[in-house]
Amino acid sequence: QQKVQQSPESLIVPEGGMASLNCTSSDRNVDYFWWYRQHSGKSPKMLMSIFSNGEKEEGRFTVHLNKASLHTSLHIRDSQPSDSALYLCAASVVRTGNTGKLIFGLGTTLQVQP
Amino acid sequence: NAGVIQTPRHKVTGKGQEATLWCEPISGHSAVFWYRQTIVQGLEFLTYFRNQAPIDDSGMPKERFSAQMPNQSHSTLKIQSTQPQDSAVYLCASRDWGGQDTQYFGPGTRLLVL
């Protein structure tokens, strides 16, 4: 079973709409979450990271983290066709012994329709 | 900054042949990670080095796979006696330990074992 679960598997939103993606870790040692975006045929690129409870906003992207439930979500407002991609959530252990490696979920495929 | 460099970009081997994949990390980055990506399994951690020393190889198949980092400017992943199930995109990432935690991915090597 994947230690990092993402939902939904795929998502279609209209241009200008809001996309909401979810991610949960089953590993209680995890204390850092990452969101990567991977366009078709390209390598993953880091969008945002979060390790504190609460919310972090960068432009059209907002990330939430609930450390008690090890749940993070990524919200993209005013979605653009260029946002169409595979969104990967990754978890790592940083504070209690930095293991370095990222454990990825299977991803959410986002399609933004013009 | 050229980013992480991986060669070759594509490799086709016959079953039972050896494949060697190369990675050049971003200059100044002290940690190098290897991942494998398939449609079914997603993005899986294989192994990583820090300051050229192997730190965690928990994701490496015990037989046939080996990785080395002979100097700070390159790492290799070697697969002996390749099998069709080894077909995947092999991604290398590097990061600056102690600075930003972000891992930067290379373009990947697409390996096809016939």
Interface residues (C-beta under 8 A of the other chain):
Chain A: Q2 Y32 W34 K42 S43 P44 K45 M46 S49 L88 A90 S92 V94 T99 G100 K101 L102 I103 F104 G105 L106 G107
Chain B: A31 F33 Y35 G42 L43 E44 F45 Y48 R50 I55 D56 S58 G59 L91 R95 W97 D101 T102 Q103 Y104 F105 G106 P107 G108
